[in-house]
Amino acid sequence: MSFNLFAAEEEALAKARALETRLGALAPDCLPEFRDLIAAFELSTREQQRLVRVSDRLQAQLSDAIHELDRQRSEAEAALDHLREAQEAMVQSEKLASLGALVAGVAHEINTPVGIAVSCASHLADATQAMRRRADGGTLGKAEFARYLATAVDTTDLILGNCERASQLIAGFKQVAVDRASAVRRTVNLAAYIQDTLVSLQPKFRPSGHAVAVYCPPDLELDSYPGVLSQILSNLVMNALTHAFVDGQAGGMAITVDCPDADTVRMCFADNGRGMSEEHSARVFEPFFTTRRGRGGSGLGLHIVHNLVVGVLMGSITVLSAPDLGTSFTLQFPRRTPDRDLPVEAVTM
Amino acid sequence: MDCLTIPATGRTPGVSFDFANGHLRMTGESYPDDVAAFFGPVFEALRSFLDDPDGGPIRFDMELLYFNSSSAKALMNIFQMLETVAKGGRSVTLTWCVEENDESMRELGEDFAEDLRHVVFQMREMPAGGPP
């Protein structure tokens, strides 16, 4: 037996038609009016069926629309996931690039003292060979020996001095590199650490005649993540070198540190470069915001700085700039970084 | 009254009843918040137009793209009013406009035509993407 949604209506109509027959015999004058009633009921039933179909159609359309929305939402979510992954990958490669720049800086910087030591050693070796020949031939004079001694003292002084310099540099770099790679928390003298970091950046700004002045209390000790601090400083310096100075102009940068209270460090990084518009300074910490797209700018340098200051040092950073009036970044963070569990990738540079 | 013109809004259809020429048209989408408030004046104007015994032929163009159940019932009532005057001898043509490929709207039109004996019913296809 098939299911009929309108069985009750049809049954009522069948009864009405049976009644119509009886009414025809009993009260024929009522018949036309009764037939009108039946017709009205029939019409009403058909309309009811039609409305059910309209309603079903609307429901189906609604359900299609909801499915479409669901589909679009999943698509948008997937696109967002991809974007996040791509962003993550870019941040990672930016970190690697910055580590690469550090290594290049180290190599360049150590090259100078090592080069001097090598040429001094070579000079000393030549002089010593000549001495030996004279001594072997029995023709070594007193004056000549005195000259040799003077040369030996000078060159060994230079060799020693430059080797010590190289050794200091290596120790400083090693600390910076280890800090960056391992994100170890330790106590560090801020002034010395700023110097170590700047040395690794020397090759970047010295050729153009740029200079960095540092004003930092010599005895200020931090209990924090020095590797992060070093990364922040190099990104700020690199950002200034890339954007602040007109080509050929020797620019000045200044790092000024003070403590507004015993537990807070305020570090201001300022340049005297061309500055930027309000529109740009408002967006400067946004990821991928760059005015040098396609010319080496990834738009991540200052974003990373912002994330490190806020996320790792648990401080804040603000920027102040105007066209032709230079740019200054002011960082404020606790002298002793509050304890908390940091995700490894947040601090591993 | 020669004309009844109600501009379409997001939820209510556009109504342009040109009574002088017997050309009535409904366009857009119909799912009013208050069915009585919207259709009340429409029915009143239509009723007085149809009550005129000297009226000429009527063309009614149903160009709605979307309507809810209450609007469907209102349409059926309008069609019955048209059917009544057509039965009385007045020429009435009802054109049910559907967008290309809107099969379910076409089926609904055929369904709605079921009770029209005296009204001339025709189906017209419009290009998809809105009425011309």
Interface residues (C-beta under 8 A of the other chain):
Chain A: L43 R46 E47 R50 L51 R53 V54 S55 R57 L58 A60
Chain B: F67 N68 S69 A72 K73 M76 Q80 S104 L108 D111 F112 E114 D115
